[in-house]
C-alpha cells in the first residue's frame, strides 16, 4: 500500500493497460513499451 501511495503521489498510475486491434501487429508496440520500462518506473504494463 505504501508503494502504491508513493507512485500515485509522484503522478504515476500503478497499472497501464494497453489495448490494440489487429490492424497493426503487436510487435509495433514493443519498442515503446521497452522505452517505458527503461524509465525505471514500477508500473505494471498489461
PDBQT receptor file of N, H, CA, C and O in Angstrom, charges set to zero:
ATOM      1  N   UNK A   1       0.831  -1.201   0.000  1.00  0.00    +0.000 N 
ATOM      2  CA  UNK A   1       0.000   0.000   0.000  1.00  0.00    +0.000 C 
ATOM      3  C   UNK A   1       0.868   1.255   0.000  1.00  0.00    +0.000 C 
ATOM      4  O   UNK A   1       0.576   2.222  -0.704  1.00  0.00    +0.000 OA
ATOM      5  N   UNK A   2       1.930   1.231   0.789  1.00  0.00    +0.000 N 
ATOM      6  H   UNK A   2       2.167   0.446   1.361  1.00  0.00    +0.000 HD
ATOM      7  CA  UNK A   2       2.816   2.399   0.843  1.00  0.00    +0.000 C 
ATOM      8  C   UNK A   2       3.460   2.653  -0.515  1.00  0.00    +0.000 C 
ATOM      9  O   UNK A   2       3.599   3.800  -0.941  1.00  0.00    +0.000 OA
ATOM     10  N   UNK A   3       3.852   1.574  -1.191  1.00  0.00    +0.000 N 
ATOM     11  H   UNK A   3       3.739   0.643  -0.845  1.00  0.00    +0.000 HD
ATOM     12  CA  UNK A   3       4.464   1.698  -2.516  1.00  0.00    +0.000 C 
ATOM     13  C   UNK A   3       3.481   2.320  -3.502  1.00  0.00    +0.000 C 
ATOM     14  O   UNK A   3       3.841   3.222  -4.259  1.00  0.00    +0.000 OA
ATOM     15  N   UNK A   4       2.260   1.845  -3.492  1.00  0.00    +0.000 N 
ATOM     16  H   UNK A   4       1.968   1.113  -2.878  1.00  0.00    +0.000 HD
ATOM     17  CA  UNK A   4       1.223   2.370  -4.384  1.00  0.00    +0.000 C 
ATOM     18  C   UNK A   4       0.956   3.833  -4.086  1.00  0.00    +0.000 C 
ATOM     19  O   UNK A   4       0.791   4.636  -5.004  1.00  0.00    +0.000 OA
ATOM     20  N   UNK A   5       0.915   4.180  -2.821  1.00  0.00    +0.000 N 
ATOM     21  H   UNK A   5       1.049   3.527  -2.075  1.00  0.00    +0.000 HD
ATOM     22  CA  UNK A   5       0.670   5.566  -2.422  1.00  0.00    +0.000 C 
ATOM     23  C   UNK A   5       1.770   6.477  -2.944  1.00  0.00    +0.000 C 
ATOM     24  O   UNK A   5       1.486   7.571  -3.431  1.00  0.00    +0.000 OA
ATOM     25  N   UNK A   6       3.026   6.041  -2.851  1.00  0.00    +0.000 N 
ATOM     26  H   UNK A   6       3.257   5.152  -2.455  1.00  0.00    +0.000 HD
ATOM     27  CA  UNK A   6       4.147   6.845  -3.354  1.00  0.00    +0.000 C 
ATOM     28  C   UNK A   6       4.047   7.031  -4.866  1.00  0.00    +0.000 C 
ATOM     29  O   UNK A   6       4.282   8.129  -5.371  1.00  0.00    +0.000 OA
ATOM     30  N   UNK A   7       3.702   5.975  -5.586  1.00  0.00    +0.000 N 
ATOM     31  H   UNK A   7       3.511   5.084  -5.175  1.00  0.00    +0.000 HD
ATOM     32  CA  UNK A   7       3.582   6.077  -7.045  1.00  0.00    +0.000 C 
ATOM     33  C   UNK A   7       2.516   7.088  -7.429  1.00  0.00    +0.000 C 
ATOM     34  O   UNK A   7       2.741   7.936  -8.292  1.00  0.00    +0.000 OA
ATOM     35  N   UNK A   8       1.377   7.002  -6.803  1.00  0.00    +0.000 N 
ATOM     36  H   UNK A   8       1.194   6.312  -6.102  1.00  0.00    +0.000 HD
ATOM     37  CA  UNK A   8       0.280   7.921  -7.118  1.00  0.00    +0.000 C 
ATOM     38  C   UNK A   8       0.671   9.343  -6.741  1.00  0.00    +0.000 C 
ATOM     39  O   UNK A   8       0.353  10.284  -7.467  1.00  0.00    +0.000 OA
ATOM     40  N   UNK A   9       1.359   9.512  -5.613  1.00  0.00    +0.000 N 
ATOM     41  H   UNK A   9       1.618   8.747  -5.022  1.00  0.00    +0.000 HD
ATOM     42  CA  UNK A   9       1.794  10.837  -5.181  1.00  0.00    +0.000 C 
ATOM     43  C   UNK A   9       2.782  11.450  -6.171  1.00  0.00    +0.000 C 
ATOM     44  O   UNK A   9       2.831  12.671  -6.320  1.00  0.00    +0.000 OA
ATOM     45  N   UNK A  10       3.563  10.621  -6.841  1.00  0.00    +0.000 N 
ATOM     46  H   UNK A  10       3.524   9.629  -6.720  1.00  0.00    +0.000 HD
ATOM     47  CA  UNK A  10       4.527  11.100  -7.829  1.00  0.00    +0.000 C 
ATOM     48  C   UNK A  10       3.883  11.298  -9.199  1.00  0.00    +0.000 C 
ATOM     49  O   UNK A  10       4.559  11.710 -10.141  1.00  0.00    +0.000 OA
ATOM     50  N   UNK A  11       2.612  11.016  -9.321  1.00  0.00    +0.000 N 
ATOM     51  H   UNK A  11       2.062  10.681  -8.555  1.00  0.00    +0.000 HD
ATOM     52  CA  UNK A  11       1.903  11.230 -10.575  1.00  0.00    +0.000 C 
ATOM     53  C   UNK A  11       1.842  10.021 -11.489  1.00  0.00    +0.000 C 
ATOM     54  O   UNK A  11       1.426  10.140 -12.642  1.00  0.00    +0.000 OA
ATOM     55  N   UNK A  12       2.250   8.855 -10.994  1.00  0.00    +0.000 N 
ATOM     56  H   UNK A  12       2.587   8.758 -10.058  1.00  0.00    +0.000 HD
ATOM     57  CA  UNK A  12       2.226   7.639 -11.808  1.00  0.00    +0.000 C 
ATOM     58  C   UNK A  12       1.069   6.750 -11.396  1.00  0.00    +0.000 C 
ATOM     59  O   UNK A  12       0.803   6.571 -10.208  1.00  0.00    +0.000 OA
ATOM     60  N   UNK A  13       0.394   6.200 -12.372  1.00  0.00    +0.000 N 
ATOM     61  H   UNK A  13       0.611   6.345 -13.337  1.00  0.00    +0.000 HD
ATOM     62  CA  UNK A  13      -0.603   5.169 -12.103  1.00  0.00    +0.000 C 
ATOM     63  C   UNK A  13       0.138   3.882 -11.766  1.00  0.00    +0.000 C 
ATOM     64  O   UNK A  13       1.302   3.726 -12.134  1.00  0.00    +0.000 OA
ATOM     65  N   UNK A  14      -0.515   2.967 -11.078  1.00  0.00    +0.000 N 
ATOM     66  H   UNK A  14      -1.461   3.093 -10.779  1.00  0.00    +0.000 HD
ATOM     67  CA  UNK A  14       0.130   1.707 -10.731  1.00  0.00    +0.000 C 
ATOM     68  C   UNK A  14       0.029   0.683 -11.851  1.00  0.00    +0.000 C 
ATOM     69  O   UNK A  14       0.753  -0.312 -11.851  1.00  0.00    +0.000 OA
ATOM     70  N   UNK A  15      -0.866   0.921 -12.807  1.00  0.00    +0.000 N 
ATOM     71  H   UNK A  15      -1.454   1.730 -12.808  1.00  0.00    +0.000 HD
ATOM     72  CA  UNK A  15      -1.076  -0.046 -13.891  1.00  0.00    +0.000 C 
ATOM     73  C   UNK A  15      -1.362   0.704 -15.192  1.00  0.00    +0.000 C 
ATOM     74  O   UNK A  15      -2.083   1.702 -15.210  1.00  0.00    +0.000 OA
ATOM     75  N   UNK A  16      -0.786   0.204 -16.263  1.00  0.00    +0.000 N 
ATOM     76  H   UNK A  16      -0.201  -0.606 -16.248  1.00  0.00    +0.000 HD
ATOM     77  CA  UNK A  16      -1.053   0.727 -17.598  1.00  0.00    +0.000 C 
ATOM     78  C   UNK A  16      -1.542  -0.431 -18.449  1.00  0.00    +0.000 C 
ATOM     79  O   UNK A  16      -0.800  -1.377 -18.711  1.00  0.00    +0.000 OA
ATOM     80  N   UNK A  17      -2.775  -0.351 -18.871  1.00  0.00    +0.000 N 
ATOM     81  H   UNK A  17      -3.377   0.418 -18.658  1.00  0.00    +0.000 HD
ATOM     82  CA  UNK A  17      -3.363  -1.418 -19.679  1.00  0.00    +0.000 C 
ATOM     83  C   UNK A  17      -3.469  -0.917 -21.120  1.00  0.00    +0.000 C 
ATOM     84  O   UNK A  17      -4.087   0.115 -21.384  1.00  0.00    +0.000 OA
ATOM     85  N   UNK A  18      -2.864  -1.653 -22.041  1.00  0.00    +0.000 N 
ATOM     86  H   UNK A  18      -2.362  -2.491 -21.827  1.00  0.00    +0.000 HD
ATOM     87  CA  UNK A  18      -2.826  -1.255 -23.448  1.00  0.00    +0.000 C 
ATOM     88  C   UNK A  18      -3.752  -2.166 -24.247  1.00  0.00    +0.000 C 
ATOM     89  O   UNK A  18      -3.676  -3.391 -24.161  1.00  0.00    +0.000 OA
ATOM     90  N   UNK A  19      -4.614  -1.543 -25.015  1.00  0.00    +0.000 N 
ATOM     91  H   UNK A  19      -4.676  -0.547 -25.085  1.00  0.00    +0.000 HD
ATOM     92  CA  UNK A  19      -5.482  -2.303 -25.911  1.00  0.00    +0.000 C 
ATOM     93  C   UNK A  19      -5.111  -1.975 -27.351  1.00  0.00    +0.000 C 
ATOM     94  O   UNK A  19      -4.745  -0.841 -27.659  1.00  0.00    +0.000 OA
ATOM     95  N   UNK A  20      -5.204  -2.949 -28.216  1.00  0.00    +0.000 N 
ATOM     96  H   UNK A  20      -5.501  -3.870 -27.966  1.00  0.00    +0.000 HD
ATOM     97  CA  UNK A  20      -4.913  -2.715 -29.623  1.00  0.00    +0.000 C 
ATOM     98  C   UNK A  20      -5.777  -3.640 -30.460  1.00  0.00    +0.000 C 
ATOM     99  O   UNK A  20      -6.328  -4.622 -29.963  1.00  0.00    +0.000 OA
ATOM    100  N   UNK A  21      -5.884  -3.312 -31.731  1.00  0.00    +0.000 N 
ATOM    101  H   UNK A  21      -5.436  -2.514 -32.135  1.00  0.00    +0.000 HD
ATOM    102  CA  UNK A  21      -6.660  -4.173 -32.621  1.00  0.00    +0.000 C 
ATOM    103  C   UNK A  21      -5.727  -4.836 -33.629  1.00  0.00    +0.000 C 
ATOM    104  O   UNK A  21      -4.513  -4.640 -33.580  1.00  0.00    +0.000 OA
ATOM    105  N   UNK A  22      -6.275  -5.591 -34.508  1.00  0.00    +0.000 N 
ATOM    106  H   UNK A  22      -7.262  -5.750 -34.549  1.00  0.00    +0.000 HD
ATOM    107  CA  UNK A  22      -5.463  -6.383 -35.435  1.00  0.00    +0.000 C 
ATOM    108  C   UNK A  22      -4.991  -5.596 -36.663  1.00  0.00    +0.000 C 
ATOM    109  O   UNK A  22      -4.367  -6.169 -37.556  1.00  0.00    +0.000 OA
ATOM    110  N   UNK A  23      -5.278  -4.304 -36.719  1.00  0.00    +0.000 N 
ATOM    111  H   UNK A  23      -5.785  -3.838 -35.994  1.00  0.00    +0.000 HD
ATOM    112  CA  UNK A  23      -4.813  -3.517 -37.860  1.00  0.00    +0.000 C 
ATOM    113  C   UNK A  23      -3.294  -3.380 -37.866  1.00  0.00    +0.000 C 
ATOM    114  O   UNK A  23      -2.673  -3.305 -38.927  1.00  0.00    +0.000 OA
ATOM    115  N   UNK A  24      -2.707  -3.348 -36.686  1.00  0.00    +0.000 N 
ATOM    116  H   UNK A  24      -3.212  -3.408 -35.825  1.00  0.00    +0.000 HD
ATOM    117  CA  UNK A  24      -1.256  -3.273 -36.555  1.00  0.00    +0.000 C 
ATOM    118  C   UNK A  24      -0.766  -4.491 -35.790  1.00  0.00    +0.000 C 
ATOM    119  O   UNK A  24      -1.438  -4.940 -34.861  1.00  0.00    +0.000 OA
ATOM    120  N   UNK A  25       0.371  -5.029 -36.152  1.00  0.00    +0.000 N 
ATOM    121  H   UNK A  25       0.917  -4.664 -36.906  1.00  0.00    +0.000 HD
ATOM    122  CA  UNK A  25       0.909  -6.160 -35.387  1.00  0.00    +0.000 C 
ATOM    123  C   UNK A  25       1.361  -5.702 -33.995  1.00  0.00    +0.000 C 
ATOM    124  O   UNK A  25       1.822  -4.574 -33.823  1.00  0.00    +0.000 OA
ATOM    125  N   UNK A  26       1.226  -6.574 -33.028  1.00  0.00    +0.000 N 
ATOM    126  H   UNK A  26       0.851  -7.491 -33.169  1.00  0.00    +0.000 HD
ATOM    127  CA  UNK A  26       1.601  -6.256 -31.649  1.00  0.00    +0.000 C 
ATOM    128  C   UNK A  26       3.064  -5.845 -31.546  1.00  0.00    +0.000 C 
ATOM    129  O   UNK A  26       3.428  -5.082 -30.651  1.00  0.00    +0.000 OA
ATOM    130  N   UNK A  27       3.903  -6.338 -32.447  1.00  0.00    +0.000 N 
ATOM    131  H   UNK A  27       3.607  -6.958 -33.173  1.00  0.00    +0.000 HD
ATOM    132  CA  UNK A  27       5.326  -6.013 -32.418  1.00  0.00    +0.000 C 
ATOM    133  C   UNK A  27       5.582  -4.513 -32.561  1.00  0.00    +0.000 C 
ATOM    134  O   UNK A  27       6.644  -4.028 -32.171  1.00  0.00    +0.000 OA
ATOM    135  N   UNK A  28       4.626  -3.784 -33.111  1.00  0.00    +0.000 N 
ATOM    136  H   UNK A  28       3.764  -4.179 -33.427  1.00  0.00    +0.000 HD
ATOM    137  CA  UNK A  28       4.775  -2.332 -33.239  1.00  0.00    +0.000 C 
ATOM    138  C   UNK A  28       4.817  -1.648 -31.875  1.00  0.00    +0.000 C 
ATOM    139  O   UNK A  28       5.400  -0.574 -31.733  1.00  0.00    +0.000 OA
ATOM    140  N   UNK A  29       4.201  -2.269 -30.878  1.00  0.00    +0.000 N 
ATOM    141  H   UNK A  29       3.727  -3.142 -30.993  1.00  0.00    +0.000 HD
ATOM    142  CA  UNK A  29       4.160  -1.684 -29.540  1.00  0.00    +0.000 C 
ATOM    143  C   UNK A  29       5.427  -1.939 -28.736  1.00  0.00    +0.000 C 
ATOM    144  O   UNK A  29       5.732  -1.184 -27.813  1.00  0.00    +0.000 OA
ATOM    145  N   UNK A  30       6.163  -2.983 -29.068  1.00  0.00    +0.000 N 
ATOM    146  H   UNK A  30       5.915  -3.596 -29.817  1.00  0.00    +0.000 HD
ATOM    147  CA  UNK A  30       7.288  -3.406 -28.236  1.00  0.00    +0.000 C 
ATOM    148  C   UNK A  30       8.360  -2.335 -28.035  1.00  0.00    +0.000 C 
ATOM    149  O   UNK A  30       8.832  -2.183 -26.908  1.00  0.00    +0.000 OA
ATOM    150  N   UNK A  31       8.771  -1.586 -29.055  1.00  0.00    +0.000 N 
ATOM    151  H   UNK A  31       8.388  -1.709 -29.971  1.00  0.00    +0.000 HD
ATOM    152  CA  UNK A  31       9.782  -0.547 -28.812  1.00  0.00    +0.000 C 
ATOM    153  C   UNK A  31       9.317   0.514 -27.808  1.00  0.00    +0.000 C 
ATOM    154  O   UNK A  31      10.090   0.941 -26.950  1.00  0.00    +0.000 OA
ATOM    155  N   UNK A  32       8.069   0.932 -27.914  1.00  0.00    +0.000 N 
ATOM    156  H   UNK A  32       7.441   0.585 -28.610  1.00  0.00    +0.000 HD
ATOM    157  CA  UNK A  32       7.546   1.939 -26.988  1.00  0.00    +0.000 C 
ATOM    158  C   UNK A  32       7.465   1.392 -25.569  1.00  0.00    +0.000 C 
ATOM    159  O   UNK A  32       7.782   2.098 -24.612  1.00  0.00    +0.000 OA
ATOM    160  N   UNK A  33       7.043   0.143 -25.428  1.00  0.00    +0.000 N 
ATOM    161  H   UNK A  33       6.785  -0.431 -26.205  1.00  0.00    +0.000 HD
ATOM    162  CA  UNK A  33       6.962  -0.474 -24.104  1.00  0.00    +0.000 C 
ATOM    163  C   UNK A  33       8.357  -0.621 -23.513  1.00  0.00    +0.000 C 
ATOM    164  O   UNK A  33       8.548  -0.388 -22.319  1.00  0.00    +0.000 OA
ATOM    165  N   UNK A  34       9.327  -1.000 -24.321  1.00  0.00    +0.000 N 
ATOM    166  H   UNK A  34       9.172  -1.190 -25.290  1.00  0.00    +0.000 HD
ATOM    167  CA  UNK A  34      10.714  -1.143 -23.860  1.00  0.00    +0.000 C 
ATOM    168  C   UNK A  34      11.244   0.207 -23.364  1.00  0.00    +0.000 C 
ATOM    169  O   UNK A  34      11.871   0.277 -22.307  1.00  0.00    +0.000 OA
ATOM    170  N   UNK A  35      10.994   1.273 -24.122  1.00  0.00    +0.000 N 
ATOM    171  H   UNK A  35      10.484   1.217 -24.980  1.00  0.00    +0.000 HD
ATOM    172  CA  UNK A  35      11.429   2.610 -23.708  1.00  0.00    +0.000 C 
ATOM    173  C   UNK A  35      10.766   3.024 -22.401  1.00  0.00    +0.000 C 
ATOM    174  O   UNK A  35      11.400   3.653 -21.554  1.00  0.00    +0.000 OA
ATOM    175  N   UNK A  36       9.499   2.675 -22.237  1.00  0.00    +0.000 N 
ATOM    176  H   UNK A  36       8.985   2.164 -22.926  1.00  0.00    +0.000 HD
ATOM    177  CA  UNK A  36       8.797   2.998 -20.996  1.00  0.00    +0.000 C 
ATOM    178  C   UNK A  36       9.448   2.290 -19.814  1.00  0.00    +0.000 C 
ATOM    179  O   UNK A  36       9.676   2.905 -18.772  1.00  0.00    +0.000 OA
ATOM    180  N   UNK A  37       9.749   0.999 -19.966  1.00  0.00    +0.000 N 
ATOM    181  H   UNK A  37       9.564   0.499 -20.812  1.00  0.00    +0.000 HD
ATOM    182  CA  UNK A  37      10.403   0.243 -18.897  1.00  0.00    +0.000 C 
ATOM    183  C   UNK A  37      11.770   0.823 -18.564  1.00  0.00    +0.000 C 
ATOM    184  O   UNK A  37      12.193   0.778 -17.408  1.00  0.00    +0.000 OA
ATOM    185  N   UNK A  38      12.469   1.369 -19.559  1.00  0.00    +0.000 N 
ATOM    186  H   UNK A  38      12.126   1.405 -20.498  1.00  0.00    +0.000 HD
ATOM    187  CA  UNK A  38      13.784   1.956 -19.324  1.00  0.00    +0.000 C 
ATOM    188  C   UNK A  38      13.717   3.193 -18.436  1.00  0.00    +0.000 C 
ATOM    189  O   UNK A  38      14.732   3.601 -17.872  1.00  0.00    +0.000 OA
ATOM    190  N   UNK A  39      12.540   3.793 -18.306  1.00  0.00    +0.000 N 
ATOM    191  H   UNK A  39      11.715   3.462 -18.764  1.00  0.00    +0.000 HD
ATOM    192  CA  UNK A  39      12.377   4.925 -17.392  1.00  0.00    +0.000 C 
ATOM    193  C   UNK A  39      12.532   4.501 -15.938  1.00  0.00    +0.000 C 
ATOM    194  O   UNK A  39      12.812   5.329 -15.071  1.00  0.00    +0.000 OA
ATOM    195  N   UNK A  40      12.352   3.222 -15.676  1.00  0.00    +0.000 N 
ATOM    196  H   UNK A  40      12.124   2.549 -16.380  1.00  0.00    +0.000 HD
ATOM    197  CA  UNK A  40      12.520   2.708 -14.323  1.00  0.00    +0.000 C 
ATOM    198  C   UNK A  40      11.339   2.948 -13.403  1.00  0.00    +0.000 C 
ATOM    199  O   UNK A  40      11.470   2.845 -12.183  1.00  0.00    +0.000 OA
ATOM    200  N   UNK A  41      10.199   3.263 -13.968  1.00  0.00    +0.000 N 
ATOM    201  H   UNK A  41      10.092   3.347 -14.959  1.00  0.00    +0.000 HD
ATOM    202  CA  UNK A  41       9.000   3.489 -13.161  1.00  0.00    +0.000 C 
ATOM    203  C   UNK A  41       8.320   2.146 -12.932  1.00  0.00    +0.000 C 
ATOM    204  O   UNK A  41       8.007   1.444 -13.893  1.00  0.00    +0.000 OA
ATOM    205  N   UNK A  42       8.088   1.779 -11.682  1.00  0.00    +0.000 N 
ATOM    206  H   UNK A  42       8.343   2.349 -10.901  1.00  0.00    +0.000 HD
ATOM    207  CA  UNK A  42       7.480   0.473 -11.401  1.00  0.00    +0.000 C 
ATOM    208  C   UNK A  42       5.977   0.446 -11.671  1.00  0.00    +0.000 C 
ATOM    209  O   UNK A  42       5.173   0.401 -10.740  1.00  0.00    +0.000 OA
ATOM    210  N   UNK A  43       5.611   0.474 -12.934  1.00  0.00    +0.000 N 
ATOM    211  H   UNK A  43       6.265   0.510 -13.690  1.00  0.00    +0.000 HD
ATOM    212  CA  UNK A  43       4.218   0.430 -13.360  1.00  0.00    +0.000 C 
ATOM    213  C   UNK A  43       3.988  -0.914 -14.035  1.00  0.00    +0.000 C 
ATOM    214  O   UNK A  43       4.795  -1.353 -14.854  1.00  0.00    +0.000 OA
ATOM    215  N   UNK A  44       2.895  -1.556 -13.690  1.00  0.00    +0.000 N 
ATOM    216  H   UNK A  44       2.239  -1.199 -13.024  1.00  0.00    +0.000 HD
ATOM    217  CA  UNK A  44       2.537  -2.839 -14.281  1.00  0.00    +0.000 C 
ATOM    218  C   UNK A  44       1.908  -2.590 -15.646  1.00  0.00    +0.000 C 
ATOM    219  O   UNK A  44       0.806  -2.050 -15.735  1.00  0.00    +0.000 OA
ATOM    220  N   UNK A  45       2.610  -2.985 -16.715  1.00  0.00    +0.000 N 
ATOM    221  H   UNK A  45       3.505  -3.424 -16.642  1.00  0.00    +0.000 HD
ATOM    222  CA  UNK A  45       2.093  -2.823 -18.072  1.00  0.00    +0.000 C 
ATOM    223  C   UNK A  45       1.417  -4.120 -18.478  1.00  0.00    +0.000 C 
ATOM    224  O   UNK A  45       2.022  -5.191 -18.431  1.00  0.00    +0.000 OA
ATOM    225  N   UNK A  46       0.161  -4.012 -18.875  1.00  0.00    +0.000 N 
ATOM    226  H   UNK A  46      -0.330  -3.142 -18.913  1.00  0.00    +0.000 HD
ATOM    227  CA  UNK A  46      -0.606  -5.195 -19.280  1.00  0.00    +0.000 C 
ATOM    228  C   UNK A  46      -1.075  -5.029 -20.700  1.00  0.00    +0.000 C 
ATOM    229  O   UNK A  46      -1.741  -5.913 -21.238  1.00  0.00    +0.000 OA
TER     230      UNK A  46
